[in-house]
């Protein structure tokens, strides 16, 4: 084979035929029967694509065929170790590959310790999750990480050990099995851009092991780091200016994009890809059905670029996807790409990440709440909301992270908004500095050089509930509840999977006690990561309490979603209803059509009957949210902050 040219499919199949006999010899007692035949069938289907991707990333520069064989060995070992029930799930999901597009899928996310103490505590709370209608549970990083500095768990010291305070791997497997029995898919993070500096690989590198030094980016002086940093942007400028950290014990500079205790992995080394593929498949075999692919834009480094969104990063993710299709085909990828709106969609395809967080929608929702205006949302979302076949958004208001104002600047210019000034209006609004504000948030990572800043705060605090409760203002308490349910109304009915940050359904406010914890002080994101309040959760059973209104409001949205086929994955058609305070869109599926309307103003707003007729509505229709019939002869009046789903 000419190693100067990309391989053909025929050549990749010849390579596979050379490798398979050696694999069979490696597992002489395990490969008999139908299961191995299924594995070889998947190899035949997906290996040519994997081979081609790896060739384009690595081919001319290393012992290609040796490393390909090692990767296939990793796949085979993982498949042979996979439990029977997970192999059954593989077969089911291959028969229904777009299961996550069902209108019955509703997501939730939480930290294990903050929500329920430990993994056993989460098992005890499955009934609560089912009461809320949850079918997808994202437990944020629960693996062993350094004491103190661990970036909320995103500095992984071992992908195969649970934090001892949370439980064990056996308990994680038991939890995943119990969740699966109860119809809930387990979602975990795959932090594959970096490890903690206490990971076994990093510790071996620190001890001078040259093999593991090559797992990371290390330089003896500032020559190359300085050259790279001419085109890099700082991610956490307050805590960590620049992208490199000097380690005295090593006498070297280490690439640390995020924090100085998180060492970026060097994917130019094919051993890193193989090692991380093994960690990924280990998690899949523990019963994880979906992986949130953390920090996907940063995987590949190239001098003279910003080292974000490079083509090799996409190829690597597609290669991981091929590995999963071969050895754990039930596994689904969810992209976490907090980058420019037009870059986010590039990570989404059935060959790369099946799902993606939807930061553009999240940002537009908060913008519309602050401005009481839906014009920018209606102008920008239709440009980039549609995804490739078989793919879906994960729609959210809050996650563990901050809110960054990731608008596409040209969208703002096109409707006469100055981007820099508008971002600072939003920063002032959500920190309570604007006269019209109801929010109590905080700035995060303010960069005085660029003027950039982000926002921290829980949904309840950003929507005005914290302020209204503190002031005892019943009118504003009611409006804050309406804002939360308005935002979640859109999340539940827009195309994609709705994701609840657990605690929003009972209105948990900012947690200022984090400042008294030395391990959390200094990172304002802990402001919006409050411990779950189970005493308050009990008040969900009292309909007139704030907790009761929010919980049952979200439960109703969940039930509306599950009971109407229009909310099954399909195209979302955005419509201009002739009122810039009101956001509108149609959901249509299997002969059912529902018009959703959201009034972002604190005052009543009207949509003319003429416009409703133009949109195909009759004079009489049903609002599924209010549960009542409406007759609109001349106009439809929406109450302040009202969300409607019109059938």
Buried (B, 14 or more C-beta within 10 A) or exposed (E): EEEEEEBEEEBBBEBBEEBBEEBBEEBEEBBEEEBBEBBBEBBEEBBBBBBBBBBBBBBEEEEBBEBBBBBBBBBBBBBBEBEEEBBEBBEEBEEEBBBBBBBBBBBBBBBBBBBBBBBBBBBEBBEBBEEBBBBBBBBBBBBBBBEEBBBBBBBBBBBBEBBEEBBBBEBBBBBBBBBBEBEBBBBBBBBBBBBBBBBEBBBBBBEEEEEBBBBBBBBEEEEBBEEBBEEBBBBBBBBBEBBBBBBEEBEBBBBBBBBBBBBBBBBBBBBBBBBBBBBBBBBBBBBBBBBBBBBBBBBBBBEEEEBBBBEBBBBBBBBBBBBBBBBBBBBBBBBBBBBBBEBBBBBBBBBBBBBBBBBBBBBBBBBBBBBBBBBBBBBBBBBBBEBEEBBBBBBBBBBBBBBBBBBBBEBBEEEEBEBEEBBBBBBBBBBBEBEEBBBBBBBBBEBEEEEBBBBBBBBBBBBBBBBBBEEEBEEBBBBBBBBBBBBBBBBBBBBBBBBBBBBBBBBBBBBEEBEEEEEBEEBBBBBBBBBBBEEBBEBBEEEEBBBBBBBBBBBBBBBBBBEBBBBBBBEBBBBBBBBBBBBBBBBBBEEBBBBBBBBBBBEEBBBBBEBBEEBEBEEEBBBBBBEEEBEBEEEBEBBBBBBBBBB
